[in-house]
Amino acid sequence: MTSPSALATADLSQERTGGHQRAWAWYDWANSAYVTTTGTVLIAPYLTAIARTAACPDLLPGETCSTPLRVLGIPVAAGSLAPYTITLATVVSALVLLFVGAVADRTSRPTWLLGGFAWVGAAAAMGMFFLTGANWQLGVVLIVVANLCLGASTVVYDALLVRVAHPDERDRVSSRGWALGYLGGGLLLALNLGLLQLAGPLGLDEATAVRISLLSAGVWWAVFTLIPVRGLRRLRGTTAPPVERGAGVLGGTLVQLRTTFRELRGYPVTLTFLVAYLFYNDGIQTVIASASLYGTEELGFAASQMIVTILVVQFVAFGGALLFGRLAARVGAWRVVLAGIGLWTGVVGFAFFVPTGAFGLWLVCAVGIGIVLGGTQALSRSMYSQLVPRGRESEFFSLYQAMERGTSWLGTLTFGLVYQLGGSYRLAIVSVVIFFALGGLVLSRVDMRRGIREAGNEQPRVV
């Protein structure tokens, strides 16, 4: 009988091709449209406006809404609904994604699983076109579904990096994927900026232009997912460890999850890296999710100015991801990510002092974020791929995603609570610094060479 490790290594030379690597990277291009147009720029301010309409239907322009929404009997400030919704989505994802990874390692066609999750998420994203009036409840449901499917598809996608790239190639391949994602997300966002600017001459009000932009992100996500699904269609899920005969997919998944959590103690470096990633990525995700809200509500920028801001981030991040990939090839991803975390801390501190209406200084923040954003995330993905045991990629990447979501709600929850208690988005944004500080401290204790050896993986030339 063929062993699981033999199955895991049998056809790696045929899988690690330039064609597979290019097809794989296109999923970054596909989902970044949703992440950028919807998740980063439009949905938080738009959902906040809908929530204010529901809470204060007679509110006049310039007035403050002091009436809270009632969510399951709990008073929630309209301005906090968006960060709380993101918090809910991350908590749900943390519970679900553990199962996704274990199932993905057992499916015979992992790319079809990738496509299935992506297309359900894209459908939810397209459904945001129907958010009108005071229907904030629909917005909450669609955000949760779309974000959950985004996370689930990313588990499968990230795990496939091990299949298509040699250890010495992963920093480069992962960085190029992130760079392609920022380029694609920026391109669609630029088109949506044009739509918002031309809304009047086209006979559209601003809300309708925003809804069309939300729809376009879902369509983009769905259409471009076809490229990785077709390009990687010959990959087969032959790497999962065996489970008891007759256990089935669900039973085998539960058995393997118990085994995974028990065995994780045998990979202390992998576990330490996960803890570090949870903290500093929590800071990154909170900045991404809250930047648009901070810019519009605290600094007084219009939606079009926020789109310009994110465009600057996107196109700078394209170059930043490639730059970080090249630096990692010379000095190692570990050192480059540590430096990136330090830069993140400086950027957030700078944002705290940006005066209201100072758009030029705000764009300086955008450039700083762009330089470190793609690089830190891309290299974190490739670093972790070196620390997962062979044949358990999807399962361990589900831990990567699920444990991230298991704590990443702390950032958005902290942001929402600080605003609700202090009434200031400035205080809320500066609270994020603690997550970068803790993440950098823990990451500094990670011994990558030892972790790669413990996982039984081939040592790359530079780490």
C-alpha positions in Angstrom: 0.0 0.0 0.0 1.3 3.5 -0.9 2.2 5.6 2.1 0.8 9.1 2.6 4.2 10.6 2.4 4.9 8.9 -0.9 1.6 10.2 -2.2 2.6 13.6 -1.0 5.9 13.6 -2.9 5.1 11.5 -6.0 4.3 14.2 -8.5 5.8 17.4 -7.0 8.0 17.9 -10.0 5.0 18.0 -12.3 3.0 20.2 -9.9 5.8 22.8 -9.3 5.6 24.4 -12.7 5.5 28.0 -13.9 2.1 27.4 -15.3 0.7 26.1 -12.0 2.3 29.0 -10.2 0.8 31.6 -12.5 -2.7 30.0 -12.3 -2.4 29.8 -8.5 -1.5 33.5 -8.2 -4.7 34.6 -10.1 -6.8 33.8 -7.1 -5.2 36.7 -5.3 -6.3 38.9 -8.3 -9.8 37.5 -8.1 -10.6 37.9 -4.4 -8.7 41.2 -3.9 -11.5 43.0 -5.7 -13.9 42.1 -2.9 -11.2 42.8 -0.2 -10.4 46.2 -1.6 -13.6 47.7 -3.0 -16.0 46.2 -0.6 -14.2 45.1 2.6 -11.7 48.0 2.8 -13.4 51.0 1.2 -17.1 50.9 0.8 -19.1 48.5 3.0 -18.2 50.0 6.4 -19.2 53.6 5.7 -22.2 52.4 3.6 -23.4 50.0 6.4 -22.9 52.8 8.9 -25.1 55.2 6.9 -27.8 52.5 6.6 -27.6 51.9 10.4 -27.9 55.6 11.1 -31.0 55.8 8.9 -32.5 52.9 10.8 -31.6 54.4 14.3 -32.4 58.1 13.5 -34.7 58.2 10.4 -35.3 62.0 10.9 -31.6 62.9 11.2 -30.6 66.1 9.4 -27.2 66.5 7.7 -24.5 67.5 10.2 -26.5 66.2 13.2 -25.2 63.4 15.4 -27.2 60.2 15.9 -27.4 59.4 19.6 -30.1 56.8 19.4 -28.6 53.2 19.4 -29.8 50.3 17.3 -31.3 47.3 19.2 -29.5 44.1 18.2 -31.0 41.1 20.1 -32.0 43.6 22.8 -28.5 45.0 23.1 -28.0 48.7 22.4 -25.4 49.2 19.7 -24.2 52.6 18.5 -24.8 53.0 14.7 -21.2 54.0 14.3 -20.0 50.7 15.9 -22.2 48.3 13.8 -19.6 47.8 11.0 -16.7 46.9 13.3 -19.0 44.7 15.4 -20.2 42.9 12.2 -16.6 42.2 11.2 -16.0 40.9 14.7 -19.0 38.5 14.3 -17.7 37.3 10.9 -14.3 36.6 12.3 -15.6 34.6 15.3 -17.9 32.5 13.0 -15.0 31.9 10.7 -12.8 30.8 13.6 -15.3 28.0 14.4 -15.9 26.9 10.8 -12.5 27.1 9.1 -10.9 24.3 11.2 -13.3 21.9 9.6 -12.6 23.3 6.1 -8.9 22.5 6.2 -9.4 18.9 7.4 -12.1 18.4 4.7 -9.9 20.0 2.0 -7.1 17.5 2.7 -9.6 14.7 2.0 -11.3 16.0 -1.1 -10.1 14.5 -4.4 -10.4 17.9 -6.2 -9.2 20.7 -3.9 -9.5 23.3 -6.6 -13.2 22.6 -7.0 -13.6 23.2 -3.2 -11.7 26.5 -3.7 -14.1 27.5 -6.5 -17.2 26.4 -4.6 -16.4 28.6 -1.6 -15.3 31.5 -3.8 -18.5 31.5 -5.9 -20.8 31.4 -2.8 -18.8 34.3 -1.3 -19.0 36.2 -4.6 -22.8 35.6 -4.7 -23.1 37.2 -1.2 -20.9 40.1 -2.4 -23.1 40.6 -5.4 -26.2 40.5 -3.1 -24.9 43.7 -1.4 -26.3 45.5 -4.4 -29.7 45.1 -2.8 -28.7 47.0 0.4 -31.0 50.0 0.5 -33.0 52.1 3.0 -32.6 51.0 6.6 -32.0 47.3 6.0 -28.9 46.9 8.0 -29.8 43.3 8.9 -29.3 42.1 5.3 -25.9 43.8 5.3 -24.8 42.0 8.4 -25.8 38.6 7.0 -24.1 39.2 3.6 -20.9 40.4 5.2 -20.7 37.4 7.4 -21.3 35.0 4.6 -18.9 36.7 2.2 -16.1 36.9 4.7 -16.6 33.3 5.8 -16.4 32.1 2.2 -13.4 34.3 1.6 -11.6 32.7 4.6 -12.6 29.2 3.6 -11.4 29.6 0.0 -8.2 31.1 1.2 -7.4 28.1 3.4 -7.5 25.8 0.3 -5.6 28.4 -1.8 -2.8 29.0 0.7 -2.3 25.2 1.2 -1.8 24.8 -2.5 1.3 27.1 -2.3 3.2 24.1 -1.0 2.1 22.0 -3.9 3.1 24.5 -6.7 6.3 26.0 -5.2 9.6 24.6 -4.0 10.8 25.9 -0.6 13.3 28.2 -2.2 10.5 29.6 -4.5 7.8 30.3 -2.0 8.7 33.8 -0.9 8.9 34.9 -4.5 5.7 33.0 -5.6 3.7 34.2 -2.5 4.9 37.8 -3.0 4.0 37.8 -6.7 0.5 36.5 -5.8 0.0 39.3 -3.3 1.4 41.9 -5.8 -1.0 40.6 -8.5 -3.9 40.9 -6.0 -3.1 44.5 -5.2 -2.8 45.3 -8.9 -6.2 43.7 -9.7 -7.9 45.2 -6.6 -6.5 48.6 -7.5 -7.7 48.4 -11.1 -11.3 47.6 -10.2 -11.2 50.3 -7.5 -10.0 52.8 -10.0 -12.9 52.0 -12.2 -15.3 52.4 -9.3 -13.7 55.7 -8.4 -14.5 56.8 -12.0 -18.1 55.6 -11.5 -18.5 57.6 -8.3 -17.0 60.7 -9.8 -19.3 60.4 -12.9 -22.4 59.4 -10.9 -24.2 62.8 -11.4 -23.6 63.0 -15.2 -24.7 59.4 -15.5 -28.0 60.1 -13.6 -27.0 58.1 -10.5 -27.1 59.1 -6.9 -24.1 58.3 -4.7 -25.8 55.4 -3.0 -26.6 53.7 -6.3 -23.1 54.2 -7.5 -21.8 52.5 -4.3 -24.2 49.6 -4.8 -23.0 49.1 -8.4 -19.4 49.1 -7.1 -20.3 46.5 -4.5 -21.9 44.4 -7.3 -18.8 44.7 -9.5 -16.5 43.3 -6.8 -18.6 40.2 -6.5 -18.7 39.7 -10.3 -14.9 40.2 -10.5 -14.4 37.6 -7.8 -16.6 35.1 -9.5 -15.2 35.5 -13.0 -11.5 35.5 -12.3 -11.8 32.5 -9.9 -12.3 30.5 -13.1 -8.5 30.9 -13.9 -7.1 29.0 -10.9 -9.9 26.5 -10.9 -9.2 25.5 -14.5 -5.4 26.0 -14.3 -5.0 23.8 -11.2 -7.7 21.3 -12.1 -5.3 18.4 -12.4 -4.1 18.7 -8.8 -5.5 15.9 -6.7 -6.0 15.8 -2.9 -3.7 12.8 -2.2 -1.9 14.1 0.8 -4.3 13.6 3.7 -3.3 11.2 6.5 -5.4 8.1 6.8 -8.3 7.8 9.2 -10.3 4.9 10.4 -12.1 3.1 7.7 -15.8 3.9 7.6 -15.3 7.2 9.5 -16.4 9.2 6.5 -15.4 12.8 5.7 -17.1 14.3 8.7 -16.0 11.6 11.1 -12.5 11.6 9.7 -12.4 15.3 10.0 -13.3 15.3 13.7 -10.8 12.6 14.4 -8.0 14.4 12.6 -8.8 17.7 14.3 -8.3 16.1 17.7 -5.1 14.6 16.4 -3.9 18.0 15.0 -4.4 19.9 18.2 -2.7 17.2 20.1 0.3 17.0 17.7 0.6 20.8 17.5 2.4 20.6 20.8 5.1 18.6 19.0 5.8 21.6 16.7 6.6 24.4 19.3 8.1 26.7 16.7 5.1 26.4 14.5 2.9 27.2 17.5 5.0 30.2 18.5 4.9 31.6 15.0 1.1 31.2 15.0 0.8 33.2 18.2 3.0 35.9 16.8 1.0 36.0 13.6 -2.3 36.2 15.5 -1.2 39.4 17.2 0.5 41.4 14.4 -2.0 40.2 11.7 -4.8 41.3 14.1 -3.3 44.8 13.9 -3.0 44.6 10.1 -6.6 43.4 9.7 -8.0 46.1 12.1 -6.2 48.8 10.1 -7.5 47.5 6.8 -11.1 47.1 8.1 -11.2 50.5 10.0 -9.1 52.8 7.8 -12.1 53.9 5.6 -14.2 54.5 8.7 -11.4 56.5 10.4 -10.9 58.6 7.3 -14.5 59.4 6.6 -15.8 59.8 10.2 -12.8 61.2 12.1 -10.9 63.1 9.4 -13.9 64.2 7.3 -12.9 62.8 3.9 -15.4 62.1 1.1 -15.9 58.6 -0.3 -14.0 59.6 -3.5 -11.0 60.7 -1.4 -11.0 57.4 0.5 -11.0 55.5 -2.8 -8.0 57.6 -3.9 -6.4 56.7 -0.6 -6.9 53.0 -1.2 -5.7 53.3 -4.8 -2.5 54.7 -3.5 -2.2 51.8 -1.0 -3.0 49.3 -3.7 -0.5 50.4 -6.3 2.3 51.1 -3.7 1.6 47.7 -2.2 2.1 46.1 -5.6 5.7 47.3 -5.6 6.0 46.8 -1.8 5.2 43.1 -2.1 7.8 42.6 -4.8 10.3 44.6 -2.9 9.8 42.6 0.3 10.1 39.4 -1.8 13.5 40.4 -3.1 14.7 41.5 0.3 13.6 38.2 1.7 15.7 36.4 -0.9 18.8 38.2 0.4 18.3 38.5 4.2 15.5 36.1 4.9 11.7 36.6 5.4 11.9 36.5 9.2 14.1 39.6 9.4 12.0 41.4 6.7 8.7 40.8 8.5 10.1 42.0 11.8 11.2 45.2 10.2 7.8 45.5 8.5 6.0 45.2 11.9 8.2 48.1 13.2 7.1 50.2 10.2 3.4 49.3 10.8 3.7 50.7 14.4 5.2 53.9 13.0 2.5 54.4 10.4 -0.4 53.9 12.9 1.2 56.3 15.3 1.6 58.9 12.5 -2.1 58.4 11.6 -3.2 59.4 15.1 -1.7 62.9 14.6 -3.1 63.6 11.1 -5.3 66.7 11.4 -8.9 66.7 10.2 -9.1 67.4 6.5 -5.3 67.1 6.0 -5.5 64.9 2.9 -1.9 65.3 1.9 -0.7 63.9 5.2 -3.3 61.2 5.0 -1.8 60.1 1.7 1.6 59.9 3.4 0.1 57.3 5.7 -1.3 55.5 2.6 2.2 55.2 1.1 3.6 53.9 4.4 0.8 51.3 4.6 1.3 50.3 1.0 5.0 49.6 1.4 4.6 47.2 4.3 1.1 45.8 3.7 1.6 43.2 0.9 5.1 42.3 2.0 4.3 41.4 5.6 1.3 39.3 4.6 2.9 37.5 1.6 6.0 36.6 3.6 4.0 35.5 6.6 2.2 33.0 4.3 5.4 31.7 2.8 7.1 31.5 6.2 4.3 29.4 7.7 4.3 27.1 4.6 7.8 26.1 5.7 6.6 25.1 9.2 3.7 22.8 8.3 4.1 19.0 8.2 4.1 17.4 4.8 0.7 16.2 3.8 -1.2 18.3 6.3 -1.1 21.6 4.4 -4.8 22.5 4.2 -5.4 21.3 7.8 -2.5 23.4 9.2 -3.5 26.4 7.0 -7.0 26.1 8.4 -5.3 26.7 11.8 -3.5 29.6 10.3 -6.8 31.2 9.2 -9.0 30.0 12.0 -6.6 30.9 14.9 -6.1 34.3 13.1 -9.9 34.8 13.3 -10.0 33.3 16.8 -8.2 36.5 18.0 -8.6 39.0 15.2 -11.9 39.9 16.5 -10.0 41.5 19.4 -8.7 44.2 17.2 -12.1 45.2 15.6 -13.8 44.7 19.0 -11.3 46.9 20.7 -11.7 49.5 18.0 -15.5 49.5 18.4 -15.4 49.5 22.2 -12.9 52.4 22.4 -15.0 54.4 20.0 -18.2 53.6 21.9 -16.7 54.4 25.3 -14.5 57.3 24.3 -16.4 58.7 21.3 -13.1 59.2 19.3 -11.9 57.2 16.3 -8.4 58.6 17.1 -8.2 56.8 20.3 -9.6 53.7 18.6 -6.9 53.7 15.9 -4.0 54.2 18.2 -5.1 51.3 20.4 -4.0 49.0 17.5 -0.3 49.6 18.3 -0.4 47.1 21.1 -1.1 44.2 18.7 1.9 45.1 16.6 4.2 45.4 19.7 3.1 41.9 21.0 3.3 40.3 17.6 6.8 41.6 17.0 8.0 40.5 20.4 6.8 36.9 20.0 8.1 36.7 16.4 11.5 37.7 17.5 11.6 34.4 19.5 10.8 32.2 16.4 13.7 30.0 15.3 12.8 29.3 11.7 15.5 26.7 11.0 14.5 24.7 14.0 10.8 24.9 13.0 11.5 23.7 9.5 13.5 20.8 10.8 10.8 19.8 13.3 8.2 19.8 10.5 10.4 17.5 8.5 10.6 19.9 5.5 13.5 20.7 3.2 15.6 23.6 4.4 15.5 26.6 2.0 18.7 28.5 1.3 17.7 31.6 3.2 15.0 32.0 5.9 
